[in-house]
């Protein structure tokens, strides 16, 4: 059993009130034996639920169901194809650049990389009905995602490939408005200096950095999420 399935089962027991708020849950060793998995798998699942605010974990104090779960905003990694198709437009993408090179220091810092190994750098233009929608500038650590090197990213975008193949543990995200430089304006077919909506996201799998991505949307883009 994977940690995701363990998480789902523990989540079910909490939401079905088999384990009540404030109540201690079984120890990791007992859960591992019951669910037929390793203790480390259970530990990973419980950590995820603790990060979501459903469990309280205390050193030498066991794990309890949170008495008053905190409301937290949850952001999932969106599929750009789905965003475009939801608007009734036809999706397409073009890989403008694909190279394995030494990354900038800012990228290595974001991904927690201390050596100078080469990362995979990709620039992808996503289109809606043939018109530029968003420019994706992405760095991926091949040590974390080695199979990406063999992926056909002309057929499936790197955004969609990563969402489908690489589970993430956590991430950082920032939003800003940035004036388009000449190169970006040319690709997005807007005037230089136009206000672009920019999303910068870094994602991790456990302690390994997966990817840093910089998304530049044409003016007028809107982001929606749920609480």
C-alpha positions in Angstrom: 0.0 0.0 0.0 1.3 3.5 -0.9 1.5 6.4 1.5 -1.3 8.1 -0.6 -3.6 5.2 0.1 -2.8 5.1 3.7 -3.5 8.8 3.9 -6.8 8.3 2.2 -7.8 5.6 4.7 -6.8 7.6 7.7 -8.6 10.6 6.3 -11.7 8.5 5.9 -11.6 7.4 9.5 -11.4 11.0 10.6 -14.1 12.3 8.4 -16.4 9.3 9.2 -15.7 10.1 12.9 -14.4 6.6 13.6 -11.6 8.6 15.2 -13.1 11.6 17.1 -11.5 15.1 17.5 -9.0 15.1 20.3 -8.7 11.3 20.3 -5.4 9.4 20.0 -5.0 7.2 16.9 -3.2 3.9 16.9 0.6 4.0 16.9 2.5 3.8 13.6 3.6 0.2 14.1 0.0 -1.0 14.7 -1.3 0.9 11.7 1.5 -0.5 9.5 0.6 -4.0 10.6 -3.1 -3.5 10.0 -2.7 -1.9 6.6 0.0 -4.2 5.3 2.7 -1.6 4.7 5.9 -0.3 6.2 6.1 2.0 9.2 7.8 4.7 7.1 4.8 4.6 4.7 2.5 5.3 7.6 4.8 8.0 8.9 4.7 9.7 5.5 0.9 9.6 5.4 0.5 10.9 8.9 2.9 13.8 8.2 0.9 14.8 5.2 -2.3 14.9 7.3 -0.6 16.8 10.0 0.5 19.4 7.4 -3.2 19.7 6.3 -4.2 20.4 9.9 -6.1 17.2 10.6 -3.7 15.5 13.0 -1.5 16.8 15.8 1.8 15.0 16.3 3.9 15.3 19.4 7.3 13.9 20.2 6.8 11.0 22.6 3.1 12.1 22.9 1.6 10.1 20.0 -0.7 11.4 17.3 -4.2 12.8 17.9 -7.0 14.0 15.7 -7.0 17.8 15.8 -9.8 19.2 18.0 -10.5 22.2 15.8 -8.9 21.6 12.4 -7.5 24.8 10.9 -9.0 26.1 7.7 -6.3 26.2 5.1 -6.2 27.4 1.5 -5.2 24.5 -0.7 -3.6 25.0 -4.1 -3.2 22.2 -6.6 -0.9 22.4 -9.6 -3.3 23.3 -12.5 -3.1 21.7 -15.9 -2.7 24.5 -18.4 -4.5 22.4 -21.0 -7.6 22.1 -18.8 -7.5 25.9 -18.0 -7.6 26.6 -21.8 -10.2 23.9 -22.6 -12.5 25.1 -19.8 -12.7 28.4 -21.7 -14.0 26.6 -24.7 -10.7 27.1 -26.6 -8.5 24.6 -28.5 -5.3 23.7 -26.7 -1.8 23.4 -28.2 1.7 23.9 -27.0 5.2 24.4 -28.6 8.5 23.6 -27.0 10.7 26.6 -27.7 13.8 25.4 -25.9 14.9 22.2 -24.3 18.5 21.9 -23.0 20.4 20.5 -20.1 22.7 23.2 -18.8 24.0 24.7 -15.6 21.3 26.6 -13.9 21.4 30.1 -12.3 22.3 30.3 -8.7 18.8 31.5 -7.8 17.3 28.3 -9.2 19.9 26.1 -7.4 19.1 27.8 -4.1 15.3 27.4 -4.6 15.8 23.7 -5.2 18.3 23.2 -2.5 21.0 22.1 -4.9 24.6 22.7 -3.6 26.6 21.3 -6.5 26.8 22.5 -10.1 25.1 19.6 -11.9 23.2 20.4 -15.0 19.5 20.8 -14.9 16.9 20.4 -17.6 15.7 23.8 -18.9 12.5 24.1 -20.9 10.6 27.0 -22.4 7.1 26.1 -23.5 4.5 28.3 -25.1 0.9 27.2 -24.4 -1.7 28.4 -26.9 -5.5 28.9 -26.9 -7.1 28.7 -30.4 -3.6 29.3 -31.8 -3.0 32.4 -29.8 -0.3 32.7 -27.0 -1.8 32.0 -23.6 1.1 31.6 -21.2 4.9 31.3 -21.5 6.4 28.6 -19.2 10.0 28.8 -18.2 10.9 25.7 -16.2 14.0 24.1 -14.6 13.8 20.4 -13.5 16.3 18.4 -11.5 17.0 15.2 -13.4 18.2 13.5 -10.3 14.8 13.8 -8.8 12.9 13.1 -12.1 15.3 11.0 -14.3 12.5 9.6 -16.5 11.6 13.1 -17.7 14.8 13.1 -19.9 13.2 10.4 -22.1 9.7 11.9 -22.2 8.1 13.1 -25.5 7.4 16.7 -24.5 6.2 17.6 -28.0 3.3 15.2 -27.5 2.5 16.0 -23.9 3.6 19.3 -22.2 6.1 19.2 -19.3 3.3 20.7 -17.1 1.0 17.8 -17.8 3.7 15.2 -17.6 4.9 16.2 -14.2 1.4 16.4 -12.8 0.7 12.9 -14.1 4.0 11.2 -13.1 5.5 13.0 -10.1 3.7 13.3 -6.7 4.7 16.4 -4.8 5.0 16.8 -1.0 5.0 20.6 -0.8 5.6 23.7 -2.7 6.1 27.4 -2.6 4.1 29.8 -4.9 4.2 33.5 -5.5 2.1 35.8 -7.7 3.1 39.2 -9.1 2.5 41.6 -11.9 5.5 42.2 -14.2 6.1 44.5 -17.1 6.8 42.4 -20.2 10.4 42.7 -21.5 10.9 42.8 -25.2 11.6 39.1 -25.7 8.6 37.9 -23.6 6.4 40.5 -25.3 7.3 39.2 -28.7 6.5 35.6 -27.8 3.2 36.5 -26.1 2.4 39.0 -28.9 1.8 41.9 -26.6 3.3 45.4 -26.4 6.6 45.7 -24.4 5.8 46.9 -20.9 2.4 45.3 -20.9 1.4 44.1 -17.4 1.8 40.3 -17.3 0.4 38.1 -14.5 3.3 36.0 -13.3 3.3 32.8 -11.2 6.5 31.5 -9.7 6.3 28.0 -8.2 8.8 25.6 -6.7 7.8 22.0 -5.8 9.4 19.3 -3.8 9.1 15.5 -3.3 10.0 14.9 0.3 13.4 16.5 0.7 14.3 16.6 -3.1 13.5 19.6 -5.2 11.5 18.8 -8.3 11.1 21.9 -10.4 11.1 25.7 -10.5 8.7 27.3 -13.0 8.0 30.8 -14.1 4.7 31.3 -15.8 4.0 34.6 -17.7 0.4 35.0 -18.6 -1.0 37.6 -21.1 -2.9 40.5 -19.5 -6.3 39.7 -18.2 -5.6 36.3 -16.7 -7.5 35.3 -13.6 -6.7 32.7 -11.0 -9.4 30.9 -8.9 -9.0 28.5 -6.0 -11.1 27.1 -3.1 -10.8 27.1 0.7 
